[in-house]
Amino acid sequence: MVYFASDTWTRVSVDGVQVESPASTIYKKDESIELLVNAKKDMIITLQLGYYKGNIIKINDKDVVLNESLQNREDAQTINFIFE
């Protein structure tokens, strides 16, 4: 789940294929998106954000903590989650 702190263009892909839901669009401040998948080994979920700073990402209701230099970026960010 992603909670948006500001208006942010977002795209989500699973194993390199863009998903239809959540849609690739600009999400407004205070909106959120959720992606439900049956995780399997080596699955890659790619989250592309047009603006990162302040957004909250959760997996299974747990906050994802990124490197501090990434947390404060005010530009685009691509984040890959690889399931083991």
VEXPAGU-911911 format. One record per atom (N, C-alpha, C): residue in one letter; atom name; x negated, y negated, z. Coordinates in Angstrom, 3 decimals, always signed. Atoms other than C-alpha are relative to their C-alpha. Layout:
# VEXPAGU-911911
SITE  baba  vodren         u         v         w
SITE     a      CA         X         Y         Z
...
This chain:
# VEXPAGU-911911
SITE  baba  vodren         u         v         w
SITE     m       N    -0.852    +1.166    +0.000
SITE     m      CA    +0.000    +0.000    +0.000
SITE     m       C    -0.901    -1.233    +0.000
SITE     v       N    +0.720    +1.270    +0.016
SITE     v      CA    -1.184    -3.504    -0.735
SITE     v       C    +0.976    -1.095    +0.407
SITE     y       N    -0.756    +1.175    -0.418
SITE     y      CA    +0.134    -6.590    +1.065
SITE     y       C    -0.751    -1.209    -0.521
SITE     f       N    +0.665    +1.119    +0.659
SITE     f      CA    -0.590    -9.768    -0.862
SITE     f       C    +0.032    -1.270    +0.844
SITE     a       N    +0.152    +1.236    -0.766
SITE     a      CA    -1.890   -12.889    +0.884
SITE     a       C    +0.167    -1.235    -0.885
SITE     s       N    -0.196    +1.087    +0.955
SITE     s      CA    -1.593   -14.996    -2.268
SITE     s       C    +0.462    +0.617    -1.315
SITE     d       N    -0.419    -0.504    +1.300
SITE     d      CA    -0.279   -14.711    -5.805
SITE     d       C    -1.183    +0.718    -0.652
SITE     t       N    +1.105    -0.827    +0.465
SITE     t      CA    -2.366   -11.917    -7.337
SITE     t       C    +0.429    +0.900    -1.145
SITE     w       N    -0.215    -0.953    +1.083
SITE     w      CA    -2.439   -10.166   -10.701
SITE     w       C    -0.568    +1.343    +0.446
SITE     t       N    +0.402    -1.324    -0.459
SITE     t      CA    -2.662    -6.432   -10.075
SITE     t       C    +0.285    +1.055    -1.068
SITE     r       N    -0.204    -1.172    +0.853
SITE     r      CA    -3.105    -3.227   -12.074
SITE     r       C    -0.482    +1.219    +0.784
SITE     v       N    +0.356    -1.235    -0.682
SITE     v      CA    -3.189    +0.332   -10.706
SITE     v       C    -0.116    +1.111    -1.030
SITE     s       N    +0.207    -1.151    +0.885
SITE     s      CA    -4.578    +3.386   -12.506
SITE     s       C    -0.295    +1.225    +0.844
SITE     v       N    +0.318    -1.283    -0.620
SITE     v      CA    -4.774    +7.050   -11.559
SITE     v       C    -0.757    +0.817    -1.035
SITE     d       N    +0.870    -0.760    +0.911
SITE     d      CA    -7.609    +9.017   -13.162
SITE     d       C    -0.119    -0.681    -1.358
SITE     g       N    +0.219    +0.770    +1.219
SITE     g      CA    -8.063    +6.246   -15.719
SITE     g       C    +1.243    -0.334    -0.799
SITE     v       N    -1.255    +0.270    +0.704
SITE     v      CA    -4.392    +6.056   -16.748
SITE     v       C    +0.814    -1.006    +0.805
SITE     q       N    -0.777    +1.034    -0.674
SITE     q      CA    -2.479    +2.893   -15.902
SITE     q       C    +1.381    +0.536    +0.350
SITE     v       N    -1.320    -0.458    -0.430
SITE     v      CA    +0.660    +3.643   -13.892
SITE     v       C    +1.059    -1.038    -0.370
SITE     e       N    -1.103    +0.913    +0.302
SITE     e      CA    +4.061    +2.158   -14.695
SITE     e       C    +0.550    -0.652    +1.263
SITE     s       N    -0.507    +0.515    -1.263
SITE     s      CA    +5.024    +1.717   -11.056
SITE     s       C    -1.020    +0.275    +1.093
SITE     p       N    -0.364    +1.399    +0.142
SITE     p      CA    +3.809    -0.426    -9.492
SITE     p       C    -0.494    -0.586    -1.331
SITE     a       N    +0.284    +0.607    +1.297
SITE     a      CA    +3.819    -2.528   -12.636
SITE     a       C    -1.248    -0.879    +0.053
SITE     s       N    +1.113    +0.931    +0.150
SITE     s      CA    +0.823    -4.479   -13.870
SITE     s       C    +0.607    -1.386    -0.222
SITE     t       N    -0.625    +1.321    +0.055
SITE     t      CA    +1.940    -8.026   -13.132
SITE     t       C    -0.607    -0.871    +1.098
SITE     i       N    +0.405    +0.879    -1.096
SITE     i      CA    +1.422   -10.981   -10.815
SITE     i       C    +0.990    +0.186    +1.141
SITE     y       N    -0.816    -0.132    -1.198
SITE     y      CA    +2.705   -10.266    -7.328
SITE     y       C    -0.169    -1.264    +0.824
SITE     k       N    -0.022    +1.249    -0.764
SITE     k      CA    +3.629   -13.216    -5.155
SITE     k       C    -0.456    +0.215    +1.439
SITE     k       N    +0.370    -0.017    -1.416
SITE     k      CA    +2.342   -14.070    -1.688
SITE     k       C    +1.133    +0.629    +0.810
SITE     d       N    -0.909    -0.706    -0.907
SITE     d      CA    +4.014   -11.886    +0.977
SITE     d       C    +0.740    +1.166    -0.643
SITE     e       N    -0.537    -1.214    +0.606
SITE     e      CA    +5.052    -9.220    -1.555
SITE     e       C    -0.951    +1.152    +0.302
SITE     s       N    +0.852    -1.167    -0.176
SITE     s      CA    +3.700    -5.692    -1.360
SITE     s       C    +0.327    +1.025    -1.076
SITE     i       N    -0.222    -1.112    +0.925
SITE     i      CA    +3.301    -2.652    -3.594
SITE     i       C    -0.411    +1.280    +0.694
SITE     e       N    +0.334    -1.297    -0.554
SITE     e      CA    +3.097    +1.038    -2.839
SITE     e       C    -0.132    +0.995    -1.143
SITE     l       N    +0.214    -1.072    +0.969
SITE     l      CA    +1.756    +3.962    -4.851
SITE     l       C    +0.039    +1.309    +0.767
SITE     l       N    -0.094    -1.307    -0.632
SITE     l      CA    +2.814    +7.450    -3.831
SITE     l       C    -0.551    +1.038    -0.964
SITE     v       N    +0.590    -1.054    +0.823
SITE     v      CA    +0.686   +10.309    -5.159
SITE     v       C    -0.216    +1.240    +0.848
SITE     n       N    +0.446    -1.229    -0.636
SITE     n      CA    -0.028   +13.916    -4.346
SITE     n       C    -1.495    +0.072    -0.248
SITE     a       N    +1.455    +0.090    +0.161
SITE     a      CA    -3.740   +13.488    -3.753
SITE     a       C    -0.597    +1.379    -0.235
SITE     k       N    +0.740    -1.231    +0.246
SITE     k      CA    -6.076   +16.122    -5.106
SITE     k       C    -1.476    -0.343    -0.062
SITE     k       N    +1.440    +0.205    -0.007
SITE     k      CA    -9.822   +16.562    -4.982
SITE     k       C    -0.444    -0.677    -1.290
SITE     d       N    +0.585    +0.768    +1.103
SITE     d      CA   -11.715   +14.118    -7.231
SITE     d       C    +0.970    -0.943    -0.705
SITE     m       N    -0.927    +0.982    +0.565
SITE     m      CA    -8.599   +12.051    -8.004
SITE     m       C    -0.574    -1.389    +0.239
SITE     i       N    +0.487    +1.373    -0.120
SITE     i      CA    -9.563    +8.431    -8.651
SITE     i       C    +1.169    -0.961    -0.184
SITE     i       N    -0.997    +1.066    +0.102
SITE     i      CA    -7.178    +5.582    -7.932
SITE     i       C    -0.771    -1.308    -0.107
SITE     t       N    +0.673    +1.271    +0.242
SITE     t      CA    -8.346    +2.257    -9.339
SITE     t       C    +0.995    -1.131    +0.228
SITE     l       N    -0.811    +1.163    -0.319
SITE     l      CA    -6.944    -0.965    -7.954
SITE     l       C    -0.741    -1.230    -0.501
SITE     q       N    +0.587    +1.231    +0.531
SITE     q      CA    -7.666    -4.135    -9.935
SITE     q       C    +0.826    -1.169    +0.509
SITE     l       N    -0.662    +1.165    -0.572
SITE     l      CA    -6.863    -7.418    -8.241
SITE     l       C    -0.612    -1.259    -0.588
SITE     g       N    +0.490    +1.249    +0.556
SITE     g      CA    -7.136   -10.853    -9.819
SITE     g       C    -0.548    -0.947    +1.060
SITE     y       N    +0.472    +0.821    -1.121
SITE     y      CA    -7.737   -12.414    -6.391
SITE     y       C    +0.034    +0.900    +1.215
SITE     y       N    +0.057    -0.979    -1.084
SITE     y      CA    -8.866   -10.416    -3.399
SITE     y       C    +0.222    -0.559    +1.405
SITE     k       N    +0.082    +0.492    -1.380
SITE     k      CA    -9.315   -12.599    -0.302
SITE     k       C    +1.353    +0.006    +0.717
SITE     g       N    -1.179    +0.011    -0.858
SITE     g      CA    -6.780   -11.971    +2.440
SITE     g       C    +0.982    +1.136    -0.224
SITE     n       N    -0.904    -1.116    +0.239
SITE     n      CA    -5.005    -9.010    +0.864
SITE     n       C    -0.301    +1.123    +0.983
SITE     i       N    +0.170    -1.136    -0.906
SITE     i      CA    -4.453    -5.980    +3.082
SITE     i       C    +0.325    +1.265    -0.775
SITE     i       N    -0.188    -1.287    +0.668
SITE     i      CA    -4.871    -2.481    +1.674
SITE     i       C    +0.103    +1.060    +1.079
SITE     k       N    -0.171    -1.095    -0.954
SITE     k      CA    -3.594    +0.554    +3.563
SITE     k       C    +0.128    +1.314    -0.760
SITE     i       N    -0.189    -1.364    +0.492
SITE     i      CA    -3.872    +4.267    +2.889
SITE     i       C    +0.510    +0.811    +1.177
SITE     n       N    -0.634    -0.768    -1.083
SITE     n      CA    -1.583    +6.486    +4.952
SITE     n       C    +0.128    -0.838    +1.273
SITE     d       N    -0.239    +0.936    -1.102
SITE     d      CA    -0.759    +3.482    +7.170
SITE     d       C    -1.256    -0.442    +0.749
SITE     k       N    +1.249    +0.434    -0.624
SITE     k      CA    -4.461    +2.900    +7.998
SITE     k       C    -0.638    -1.081    -0.862
SITE     d       N    +0.659    +1.081    +0.727
SITE     d      CA    -6.195    -0.350    +7.055
SITE     d       C    -1.284    +0.492    -0.658
SITE     v       N    +1.249    -0.271    +0.698
SITE     v      CA    -8.935    +0.007    +4.456
SITE     v       C    -0.929    -1.171    +0.294
SITE     v       N    +0.961    +1.034    -0.342
SITE     v      CA   -11.982    -1.909    +5.661
SITE     v       C    -1.121    +0.027    -1.032
SITE     l       N    +1.043    +0.113    +1.009
SITE     l      CA   -14.254    -3.077    +2.867
SITE     l       C    -1.184    -0.772    +0.558
SITE     n       N    +1.190    +0.772    -0.324
SITE     n      CA   -17.730    -4.515    +3.068
SITE     n       C    +0.404    -1.468    +0.151
SITE     e       N    -0.387    +1.387    -0.295
SITE     e      CA   -17.464    -8.036    +4.518
SITE     e       C    -0.180    -0.935    -1.194
SITE     s       N    +0.218    +0.866    +1.165
SITE     s      CA   -18.902    -9.627    +1.364
SITE     s       C    +1.119    +0.170    -1.025
SITE     l       N    -1.112    -0.226    +0.917
SITE     l      CA   -16.042    -8.061    -0.617
SITE     l       C    +1.300    -0.556    +0.562
SITE     q       N    -1.237    +0.452    -0.641
SITE     q      CA   -13.337    -8.983    +1.895
SITE     q       C    +0.289    -1.472    -0.251
SITE     n       N    -0.171    +1.449    +0.130
SITE     n      CA   -13.914   -12.696    +1.353
SITE     n       C    -0.094    -0.507    -1.429
SITE     r       N    +0.104    +0.433    +1.390
SITE     r      CA   -14.125   -12.733    -2.434
SITE     r       C    +1.254    -0.731    -0.433
SITE     e       N    -1.126    +0.794    +0.492
SITE     e      CA   -11.947   -15.321    -4.081
SITE     e       C    +0.165    +0.170    -1.508
SITE     d       N    -0.145    -0.261    +1.427
SITE     d      CA   -12.177   -13.800    -7.541
SITE     d       C    +0.450    +1.443    -0.196
SITE     a       N    -0.482    -1.335    +0.333
SITE     a      CA   -11.297   -10.552    -9.295
SITE     a       C    -0.821    +1.086    +0.683
SITE     q       N    +0.638    -1.131    -0.667
SITE     q      CA   -12.099    -7.236    -7.677
SITE     q       C    +0.594    +1.295    -0.548
SITE     t       N    -0.432    -1.340    +0.371
SITE     t      CA   -11.920    -3.636    -8.896
SITE     t       C    -0.475    +0.945    +1.085
SITE     i       N    +0.306    -0.912    -1.104
SITE     i      CA   -11.769    -1.011    -6.162
SITE     i       C    +0.415    +1.402    -0.430
SITE     n       N    -0.302    -1.406    +0.301
SITE     n      CA   -11.970    +2.747    -6.755
SITE     n       C    +0.076    +0.793    +1.286
SITE     f       N    -0.163    -0.932    -1.110
SITE     f      CA   -10.681    +5.267    -4.246
SITE     f       C    -0.129    +1.403    -0.590
SITE     i       N    +0.244    -1.340    +0.510
SITE     i      CA   -12.025    +8.774    -4.844
SITE     i       C    +0.318    +0.983    +1.122
SITE     f       N    -0.419    -0.959    -1.021
SITE     f      CA   -10.367   +11.628    -2.973
SITE     f       C    -0.940    +1.187    +0.032
SITE     e       N    +0.905    -1.133    -0.183
SITE     e      CA   -12.593   +14.328    -1.541
SITE     e       C    +0.721    +1.168    +0.604
